[in-house]
Amino acid sequence: MNVEPEDIPLDIVYEDDDVLVVNKPQGMVVHPSAGHPNHTLVNALLFHSPLSTINGTYRPGIVHRIDKDTSGLLMIAKNNYAHESLSQQLKDKSNIREYIALVHGNIKENSGVINAPIGRSKKDRKKQGIVDDGKNAVTHFKVLERFGGEYTLVSCILETGRTHQIRVHMKYIGHPLVGDPLYGPKNTIKGNGQFLHAKKLGFVHPVTNEQLVFETPLPEIFEQTINKLRNKYKIK
């Protein structure tokens, strides 16, 4: 399978000779795979600029991923030097990755830490789960708003970056993400998949050593849903 450059518009938040920060829309897959051979973020990036080659032909430039239906910020490496630096920062847990999530139920604590290992589910191969022999996974959460005991808006900061980490961790504590087709309940608010947005991203620039921090607003459907909940529960 050849990965072809495609002229797909990109929402570029920052760009220089070494790194790119893009705001990925909901519904876009990050890199090609058997089920998604084209129309991915990588196809769009290849059309736009040269990319690092460390991760091979299917994942050029990709240092970290977010799920298809998760929106928000990703850092992209344009060359291998930048890629190694950004990857090391992820390993060292020195960068900033903050997500906003809308979850079911009322989280009583104002903040907390979920520390539970994640691996492929023993019951369903399509899912990740909390498994004894899984990889270490840590999520810090903070409550931003509560909606009538029905829903809670939270900020989640990742210490590790496991597949589906926030989705699995929030389900594990009894508060699955609203709209999540894989881990959430059937009776949920309809959106474009789970209400999860990578809002804030920070890292040290591989060449200048400058600390860079970026933020991006919630997608329109996410903002509208929160406003409807505020109106329904009369939250000022």
ChimeraX commands (.cxc) that place a marker at each C-alpha (Angstrom):
marker #1 position 0.00,0.00,0.00 radius 0.5
marker #1 position 1.49,3.32,-1.11 radius 0.5
marker #1 position 0.62,6.36,0.96 radius 0.5
marker #1 position -0.27,9.10,-1.48 radius 0.5
marker #1 position -0.16,12.84,-0.73 radius 0.5
marker #1 position -3.69,14.32,-0.84 radius 0.5
marker #1 position -4.70,17.95,-1.07 radius 0.5
marker #1 position -6.83,18.03,2.07 radius 0.5
marker #1 position -7.12,21.32,4.01 radius 0.5
marker #1 position -5.24,21.41,7.32 radius 0.5
marker #1 position -5.94,23.58,10.36 radius 0.5
marker #1 position -2.34,24.54,11.13 radius 0.5
marker #1 position -1.87,26.17,14.53 radius 0.5
marker #1 position 1.93,26.52,14.29 radius 0.5
marker #1 position 4.64,25.71,11.77 radius 0.5
marker #1 position 8.38,26.16,11.27 radius 0.5
marker #1 position 11.16,24.16,9.59 radius 0.5
marker #1 position 11.12,21.42,12.24 radius 0.5
marker #1 position 7.65,21.02,13.72 radius 0.5
marker #1 position 4.00,21.42,12.89 radius 0.5
marker #1 position 1.06,21.68,15.28 radius 0.5
marker #1 position -2.29,20.81,13.72 radius 0.5
marker #1 position -5.83,20.93,15.04 radius 0.5
marker #1 position -7.29,17.62,13.84 radius 0.5
marker #1 position -11.03,17.60,13.15 radius 0.5
marker #1 position -13.36,14.91,14.45 radius 0.5
marker #1 position -13.80,12.08,11.98 radius 0.5
marker #1 position -10.29,12.19,10.52 radius 0.5
marker #1 position -8.02,9.16,10.99 radius 0.5
marker #1 position -4.42,10.07,11.87 radius 0.5
marker #1 position -2.56,7.60,9.66 radius 0.5
marker #1 position -3.38,4.98,7.00 radius 0.5
marker #1 position -4.18,1.40,7.98 radius 0.5
marker #1 position -5.94,-1.58,6.42 radius 0.5
marker #1 position -9.37,-0.09,7.12 radius 0.5
marker #1 position -8.42,3.49,6.21 radius 0.5
marker #1 position -5.98,3.50,3.28 radius 0.5
marker #1 position -6.42,7.19,2.44 radius 0.5
marker #1 position -8.00,10.56,3.38 radius 0.5
marker #1 position -6.01,10.51,6.63 radius 0.5
marker #1 position -4.07,13.27,8.36 radius 0.5
marker #1 position -0.83,11.73,7.04 radius 0.5
marker #1 position -2.09,11.95,3.44 radius 0.5
marker #1 position -2.80,15.64,4.00 radius 0.5
marker #1 position 0.56,16.25,5.73 radius 0.5
marker #1 position 2.54,14.58,2.92 radius 0.5
marker #1 position 0.98,16.99,0.44 radius 0.5
marker #1 position 1.87,19.93,2.68 radius 0.5
marker #1 position 5.50,19.36,3.70 radius 0.5
marker #1 position 8.39,16.91,4.20 radius 0.5
marker #1 position 8.02,14.68,7.26 radius 0.5
marker #1 position 10.25,12.57,9.50 radius 0.5
marker #1 position 10.77,8.96,8.40 radius 0.5
marker #1 position 11.42,7.30,11.78 radius 0.5
marker #1 position 7.97,5.70,11.95 radius 0.5
marker #1 position 8.10,4.28,8.42 radius 0.5
marker #1 position 5.89,4.85,5.40 radius 0.5
marker #1 position 2.48,4.67,7.11 radius 0.5
marker #1 position 3.21,7.03,9.98 radius 0.5
marker #1 position 5.68,9.66,8.73 radius 0.5
marker #1 position 5.92,12.63,11.07 radius 0.5
marker #1 position 3.55,11.11,13.60 radius 0.5
marker #1 position 4.91,11.35,17.16 radius 0.5
marker #1 position 1.63,10.68,19.01 radius 0.5
marker #1 position -1.94,9.95,17.96 radius 0.5
marker #1 position -5.49,10.76,18.91 radius 0.5
marker #1 position -8.52,8.67,17.97 radius 0.5
marker #1 position -10.51,9.26,14.79 radius 0.5
marker #1 position -13.43,10.89,16.61 radius 0.5
marker #1 position -11.27,12.83,19.07 radius 0.5
marker #1 position -10.52,16.38,17.92 radius 0.5
marker #1 position -7.65,18.66,18.79 radius 0.5
marker #1 position -3.93,19.28,18.84 radius 0.5
marker #1 position -1.16,17.04,17.56 radius 0.5
marker #1 position 2.55,17.76,17.21 radius 0.5
marker #1 position 4.12,16.60,13.94 radius 0.5
marker #1 position 7.85,16.16,13.25 radius 0.5
marker #1 position 9.16,17.42,9.90 radius 0.5
marker #1 position 12.55,15.75,10.28 radius 0.5
marker #1 position 14.11,12.89,12.23 radius 0.5
marker #1 position 16.01,15.13,14.65 radius 0.5
marker #1 position 12.76,16.82,15.70 radius 0.5
marker #1 position 11.01,13.45,15.89 radius 0.5
marker #1 position 13.58,12.00,18.29 radius 0.5
marker #1 position 13.39,15.06,20.53 radius 0.5
marker #1 position 9.57,15.11,20.67 radius 0.5
marker #1 position 9.40,11.33,21.25 radius 0.5
marker #1 position 11.87,11.62,24.12 radius 0.5
marker #1 position 9.73,14.34,25.71 radius 0.5
marker #1 position 6.74,11.98,25.58 radius 0.5
marker #1 position 8.81,9.23,27.24 radius 0.5
marker #1 position 10.06,11.68,29.87 radius 0.5
marker #1 position 6.47,12.91,30.50 radius 0.5
marker #1 position 7.77,16.46,30.20 radius 0.5
marker #1 position 5.25,17.79,27.72 radius 0.5
marker #1 position 1.71,19.10,28.30 radius 0.5
marker #1 position -1.34,17.25,26.98 radius 0.5
marker #1 position -4.68,18.44,28.33 radius 0.5
marker #1 position -8.03,17.16,27.09 radius 0.5
marker #1 position -11.60,18.27,27.71 radius 0.5
marker #1 position -14.15,15.46,28.08 radius 0.5
marker #1 position -17.89,15.32,28.73 radius 0.5
marker #1 position -18.77,12.25,30.78 radius 0.5
marker #1 position -21.88,10.54,32.11 radius 0.5
marker #1 position -22.85,10.90,35.75 radius 0.5
marker #1 position -21.84,13.19,38.57 radius 0.5
marker #1 position -18.18,12.98,39.61 radius 0.5
marker #1 position -18.29,13.84,43.30 radius 0.5
marker #1 position -14.58,14.57,43.75 radius 0.5
marker #1 position -13.28,17.87,42.38 radius 0.5
marker #1 position -10.12,16.18,41.14 radius 0.5
marker #1 position -8.38,12.83,41.16 radius 0.5
marker #1 position -5.81,10.50,39.64 radius 0.5
marker #1 position -6.66,7.27,37.81 radius 0.5
marker #1 position -3.76,4.83,37.89 radius 0.5
marker #1 position -4.76,1.57,36.20 radius 0.5
marker #1 position -2.85,-0.50,33.62 radius 0.5
marker #1 position -4.30,-0.63,30.10 radius 0.5
marker #1 position -4.01,-3.38,27.52 radius 0.5
marker #1 position -6.10,-5.16,24.92 radius 0.5
marker #1 position -9.36,-6.40,26.41 radius 0.5
marker #1 position -9.49,-10.14,27.06 radius 0.5
marker #1 position -13.22,-10.18,26.21 radius 0.5
marker #1 position -13.32,-8.00,23.09 radius 0.5
marker #1 position -10.28,-7.63,20.82 radius 0.5
marker #1 position -11.60,-4.33,19.43 radius 0.5
marker #1 position -11.43,-2.74,22.86 radius 0.5
marker #1 position -8.78,-1.77,25.36 radius 0.5
marker #1 position -9.37,-2.52,29.01 radius 0.5
marker #1 position -7.93,-2.47,32.50 radius 0.5
marker #1 position -5.78,-5.60,32.58 radius 0.5
marker #1 position -3.28,-6.81,35.18 radius 0.5
marker #1 position -0.49,-7.27,32.63 radius 0.5
marker #1 position -1.28,-4.02,30.78 radius 0.5
marker #1 position 0.98,-1.02,30.39 radius 0.5
marker #1 position 1.21,1.57,33.12 radius 0.5
marker #1 position -1.41,4.30,32.52 radius 0.5
marker #1 position -2.03,7.44,34.58 radius 0.5
marker #1 position -4.70,10.12,34.00 radius 0.5
marker #1 position -5.18,13.23,36.17 radius 0.5
marker #1 position -8.67,14.73,36.06 radius 0.5
marker #1 position -10.29,17.91,37.34 radius 0.5
marker #1 position -14.01,18.73,37.32 radius 0.5
marker #1 position -14.84,21.91,35.37 radius 0.5
marker #1 position -18.67,21.85,35.49 radius 0.5
marker #1 position -21.47,19.60,36.68 radius 0.5
marker #1 position -24.82,19.34,34.95 radius 0.5
marker #1 position -27.66,18.31,37.25 radius 0.5
marker #1 position -26.05,15.07,38.37 radius 0.5
marker #1 position -26.41,13.75,34.82 radius 0.5
marker #1 position -23.17,14.85,33.19 radius 0.5
marker #1 position -19.78,16.24,34.20 radius 0.5
marker #1 position -17.31,18.29,32.14 radius 0.5
marker #1 position -13.73,17.40,33.04 radius 0.5
marker #1 position -10.19,18.35,32.16 radius 0.5
marker #1 position -7.89,15.34,31.78 radius 0.5
marker #1 position -4.11,15.59,31.79 radius 0.5
marker #1 position -2.25,12.58,30.46 radius 0.5
marker #1 position 0.86,11.35,32.23 radius 0.5
marker #1 position 1.05,8.39,29.83 radius 0.5
marker #1 position -0.39,7.95,26.35 radius 0.5
marker #1 position -2.04,4.57,25.97 radius 0.5
marker #1 position -4.55,3.71,23.25 radius 0.5
marker #1 position -8.04,4.98,24.26 radius 0.5
marker #1 position -6.58,5.94,27.68 radius 0.5
marker #1 position -9.08,8.63,28.73 radius 0.5
marker #1 position -12.02,6.67,27.34 radius 0.5
marker #1 position -11.01,3.48,29.19 radius 0.5
marker #1 position -10.03,5.22,32.44 radius 0.5
marker #1 position -13.23,7.26,32.69 radius 0.5
marker #1 position -15.33,4.16,32.05 radius 0.5
marker #1 position -13.29,2.33,34.70 radius 0.5
marker #1 position -14.32,4.88,37.37 radius 0.5
marker #1 position -17.96,4.64,36.26 radius 0.5
marker #1 position -18.12,7.78,34.11 radius 0.5
marker #1 position -17.88,6.80,30.43 radius 0.5
marker #1 position -17.55,9.51,27.81 radius 0.5
marker #1 position -20.71,10.95,26.32 radius 0.5
marker #1 position -21.19,9.82,22.72 radius 0.5
marker #1 position -18.54,7.08,22.94 radius 0.5
marker #1 position -19.65,4.27,20.59 radius 0.5
marker #1 position -17.16,1.76,21.99 radius 0.5
marker #1 position -17.09,2.31,25.75 radius 0.5
marker #1 position -20.18,4.41,26.47 radius 0.5
marker #1 position -23.83,3.52,27.06 radius 0.5
marker #1 position -26.29,3.32,24.16 radius 0.5
marker #1 position -28.48,6.00,25.75 radius 0.5
marker #1 position -26.23,9.04,25.27 radius 0.5
marker #1 position -26.13,12.46,23.64 radius 0.5
marker #1 position -25.58,12.13,19.92 radius 0.5
marker #1 position -22.55,13.87,18.47 radius 0.5
marker #1 position -19.76,12.88,16.12 radius 0.5
marker #1 position -18.52,10.12,18.39 radius 0.5
marker #1 position -17.11,10.72,21.88 radius 0.5
marker #1 position -17.01,14.26,23.28 radius 0.5
marker #1 position -13.24,14.44,23.73 radius 0.5
marker #1 position -11.00,17.30,22.61 radius 0.5
marker #1 position -7.21,17.68,22.86 radius 0.5
marker #1 position -7.35,21.31,23.94 radius 0.5
marker #1 position -3.82,22.11,25.12 radius 0.5
marker #1 position -0.42,20.93,23.92 radius 0.5
marker #1 position 3.00,22.02,25.14 radius 0.5
marker #1 position 6.55,20.93,24.35 radius 0.5
marker #1 position 10.11,22.21,24.18 radius 0.5
marker #1 position 11.13,23.09,20.63 radius 0.5
marker #1 position 13.72,20.54,19.43 radius 0.5
marker #1 position 16.05,23.20,17.99 radius 0.5
marker #1 position 15.44,26.50,19.82 radius 0.5
marker #1 position 14.72,24.87,23.25 radius 0.5
marker #1 position 11.85,27.34,23.64 radius 0.5
marker #1 position 8.82,26.15,25.62 radius 0.5
marker #1 position 5.83,26.28,23.27 radius 0.5
marker #1 position 2.21,25.98,24.47 radius 0.5
marker #1 position -0.85,25.94,22.21 radius 0.5
marker #1 position -4.58,25.89,22.88 radius 0.5
marker #1 position -7.53,25.41,20.57 radius 0.5
marker #1 position -11.25,25.97,21.19 radius 0.5
marker #1 position -13.78,23.15,21.40 radius 0.5
marker #1 position -15.42,22.03,18.14 radius 0.5
marker #1 position -18.77,23.68,17.44 radius 0.5
marker #1 position -20.87,20.58,18.24 radius 0.5
marker #1 position -19.07,20.22,21.61 radius 0.5
marker #1 position -19.62,23.89,22.49 radius 0.5
marker #1 position -23.28,23.73,21.46 radius 0.5
marker #1 position -23.87,20.60,23.55 radius 0.5
marker #1 position -22.37,22.23,26.66 radius 0.5
marker #1 position -24.48,25.35,26.14 radius 0.5
marker #1 position -27.63,23.21,25.82 radius 0.5
marker #1 position -26.75,21.45,29.09 radius 0.5
marker #1 position -26.11,24.80,30.80 radius 0.5
marker #1 position -29.52,26.02,29.66 radius 0.5
marker #1 position -31.25,22.78,30.65 radius 0.5
marker #1 position -29.74,22.81,34.14 radius 0.5
marker #1 position -29.74,26.64,34.36 radius 0.5
marker #1 position -26.01,26.90,34.97 radius 0.5
marker #1 position -24.83,30.50,34.66 radius 0.5
marker link #1:1,2 radius 0.2
marker link #1:2,3 radius 0.2
marker link #1:3,4 radius 0.2
marker link #1:4,5 radius 0.2
marker link #1:5,6 radius 0.2
marker link #1:6,7 radius 0.2
marker link #1:7,8 radius 0.2
marker link #1:8,9 radius 0.2
marker link #1:9,10 radius 0.2
marker link #1:10,11 radius 0.2
marker link #1:11,12 radius 0.2
marker link #1:12,13 radius 0.2
marker link #1:13,14 radius 0.2
marker link #1:14,15 radius 0.2
marker link #1:15,16 radius 0.2
marker link #1:16,17 radius 0.2
marker link #1:17,18 radius 0.2
marker link #1:18,19 radius 0.2
marker link #1:19,20 radius 0.2
marker link #1:20,21 radius 0.2
marker link #1:21,22 radius 0.2
marker link #1:22,23 radius 0.2
marker link #1:23,24 radius 0.2
marker link #1:24,25 radius 0.2
marker link #1:25,26 radius 0.2
marker link #1:26,27 radius 0.2
marker link #1:27,28 radius 0.2
marker link #1:28,29 radius 0.2
marker link #1:29,30 radius 0.2
marker link #1:30,31 radius 0.2
marker link #1:31,32 radius 0.2
marker link #1:32,33 radius 0.2
marker link #1:33,34 radius 0.2
marker link #1:34,35 radius 0.2
marker link #1:35,36 radius 0.2
marker link #1:36,37 radius 0.2
marker link #1:37,38 radius 0.2
marker link #1:38,39 radius 0.2
marker link #1:39,40 radius 0.2
marker link #1:40,41 radius 0.2
marker link #1:41,42 radius 0.2
marker link #1:42,43 radius 0.2
marker link #1:43,44 radius 0.2
marker link #1:44,45 radius 0.2
marker link #1:45,46 radius 0.2
marker link #1:46,47 radius 0.2
marker link #1:47,48 radius 0.2
marker link #1:48,49 radius 0.2
marker link #1:49,50 radius 0.2
marker link #1:50,51 radius 0.2
marker link #1:51,52 radius 0.2
marker link #1:52,53 radius 0.2
marker link #1:53,54 radius 0.2
marker link #1:54,55 radius 0.2
marker link #1:55,56 radius 0.2
marker link #1:56,57 radius 0.2
marker link #1:57,58 radius 0.2
marker link #1:58,59 radius 0.2
marker link #1:59,60 radius 0.2
marker link #1:60,61 radius 0.2
marker link #1:61,62 radius 0.2
marker link #1:62,63 radius 0.2
marker link #1:63,64 radius 0.2
marker link #1:64,65 radius 0.2
marker link #1:65,66 radius 0.2
marker link #1:66,67 radius 0.2
marker link #1:67,68 radius 0.2
marker link #1:68,69 radius 0.2
marker link #1:69,70 radius 0.2
marker link #1:70,71 radius 0.2
marker link #1:71,72 radius 0.2
marker link #1:72,73 radius 0.2
marker link #1:73,74 radius 0.2
marker link #1:74,75 radius 0.2
marker link #1:75,76 radius 0.2
marker link #1:76,77 radius 0.2
marker link #1:77,78 radius 0.2
marker link #1:78,79 radius 0.2
marker link #1:79,80 radius 0.2
marker link #1:80,81 radius 0.2
marker link #1:81,82 radius 0.2
marker link #1:82,83 radius 0.2
marker link #1:83,84 radius 0.2
marker link #1:84,85 radius 0.2
marker link #1:85,86 radius 0.2
marker link #1:86,87 radius 0.2
marker link #1:87,88 radius 0.2
marker link #1:88,89 radius 0.2
marker link #1:89,90 radius 0.2
marker link #1:90,91 radius 0.2
marker link #1:91,92 radius 0.2
marker link #1:92,93 radius 0.2
marker link #1:93,94 radius 0.2
marker link #1:94,95 radius 0.2
marker link #1:95,96 radius 0.2
marker link #1:96,97 radius 0.2
marker link #1:97,98 radius 0.2
marker link #1:98,99 radius 0.2
marker link #1:99,100 radius 0.2
marker link #1:100,101 radius 0.2
marker link #1:101,102 radius 0.2
marker link #1:102,103 radius 0.2
marker link #1:103,104 radius 0.2
marker link #1:104,105 radius 0.2
marker link #1:105,106 radius 0.2
marker link #1:106,107 radius 0.2
marker link #1:107,108 radius 0.2
marker link #1:108,109 radius 0.2
marker link #1:109,110 radius 0.2
marker link #1:110,111 radius 0.2
marker link #1:111,112 radius 0.2
marker link #1:112,113 radius 0.2
marker link #1:113,114 radius 0.2
marker link #1:114,115 radius 0.2
marker link #1:115,116 radius 0.2
marker link #1:116,117 radius 0.2
marker link #1:117,118 radius 0.2
marker link #1:118,119 radius 0.2
marker link #1:119,120 radius 0.2
marker link #1:120,121 radius 0.2
marker link #1:121,122 radius 0.2
marker link #1:122,123 radius 0.2
marker link #1:123,124 radius 0.2
marker link #1:124,125 radius 0.2
marker link #1:125,126 radius 0.2
marker link #1:126,127 radius 0.2
marker link #1:127,128 radius 0.2
marker link #1:128,129 radius 0.2
marker link #1:129,130 radius 0.2
marker link #1:130,131 radius 0.2
marker link #1:131,132 radius 0.2
marker link #1:132,133 radius 0.2
marker link #1:133,134 radius 0.2
marker link #1:134,135 radius 0.2
marker link #1:135,136 radius 0.2
marker link #1:136,137 radius 0.2
marker link #1:137,138 radius 0.2
marker link #1:138,139 radius 0.2
marker link #1:139,140 radius 0.2
marker link #1:140,141 radius 0.2
marker link #1:141,142 radius 0.2
marker link #1:142,143 radius 0.2
marker link #1:143,144 radius 0.2
marker link #1:144,145 radius 0.2
marker link #1:145,146 radius 0.2
marker link #1:146,147 radius 0.2
marker link #1:147,148 radius 0.2
marker link #1:148,149 radius 0.2
marker link #1:149,150 radius 0.2
marker link #1:150,151 radius 0.2
marker link #1:151,152 radius 0.2
marker link #1:152,153 radius 0.2
marker link #1:153,154 radius 0.2
marker link #1:154,155 radius 0.2
marker link #1:155,156 radius 0.2
marker link #1:156,157 radius 0.2
marker link #1:157,158 radius 0.2
marker link #1:158,159 radius 0.2
marker link #1:159,160 radius 0.2
marker link #1:160,161 radius 0.2
marker link #1:161,162 radius 0.2
marker link #1:162,163 radius 0.2
marker link #1:163,164 radius 0.2
marker link #1:164,165 radius 0.2
marker link #1:165,166 radius 0.2
marker link #1:166,167 radius 0.2
marker link #1:167,168 radius 0.2
marker link #1:168,169 radius 0.2
marker link #1:169,170 radius 0.2
marker link #1:170,171 radius 0.2
marker link #1:171,172 radius 0.2
marker link #1:172,173 radius 0.2
marker link #1:173,174 radius 0.2
marker link #1:174,175 radius 0.2
marker link #1:175,176 radius 0.2
marker link #1:176,177 radius 0.2
marker link #1:177,178 radius 0.2
marker link #1:178,179 radius 0.2
marker link #1:179,180 radius 0.2
marker link #1:180,181 radius 0.2
marker link #1:181,182 radius 0.2
marker link #1:182,183 radius 0.2
marker link #1:183,184 radius 0.2
marker link #1:184,185 radius 0.2
marker link #1:185,186 radius 0.2
marker link #1:186,187 radius 0.2
marker link #1:187,188 radius 0.2
marker link #1:188,189 radius 0.2
marker link #1:189,190 radius 0.2
marker link #1:190,191 radius 0.2
marker link #1:191,192 radius 0.2
marker link #1:192,193 radius 0.2
marker link #1:193,194 radius 0.2
marker link #1:194,195 radius 0.2
marker link #1:195,196 radius 0.2
marker link #1:196,197 radius 0.2
marker link #1:197,198 radius 0.2
marker link #1:198,199 radius 0.2
marker link #1:199,200 radius 0.2
marker link #1:200,201 radius 0.2
marker link #1:201,202 radius 0.2
marker link #1:202,203 radius 0.2
marker link #1:203,204 radius 0.2
marker link #1:204,205 radius 0.2
marker link #1:205,206 radius 0.2
marker link #1:206,207 radius 0.2
marker link #1:207,208 radius 0.2
marker link #1:208,209 radius 0.2
marker link #1:209,210 radius 0.2
marker link #1:210,211 radius 0.2
marker link #1:211,212 radius 0.2
marker link #1:212,213 radius 0.2
marker link #1:213,214 radius 0.2
marker link #1:214,215 radius 0.2
marker link #1:215,216 radius 0.2
marker link #1:216,217 radius 0.2
marker link #1:217,218 radius 0.2
marker link #1:218,219 radius 0.2
marker link #1:219,220 radius 0.2
marker link #1:220,221 radius 0.2
marker link #1:221,222 radius 0.2
marker link #1:222,223 radius 0.2
marker link #1:223,224 radius 0.2
marker link #1:224,225 radius 0.2
marker link #1:225,226 radius 0.2
marker link #1:226,227 radius 0.2
marker link #1:227,228 radius 0.2
marker link #1:228,229 radius 0.2
marker link #1:229,230 radius 0.2
marker link #1:230,231 radius 0.2
marker link #1:231,232 radius 0.2
marker link #1:232,233 radius 0.2
marker link #1:233,234 radius 0.2
marker link #1:234,235 radius 0.2
marker link #1:235,236 radius 0.2
view
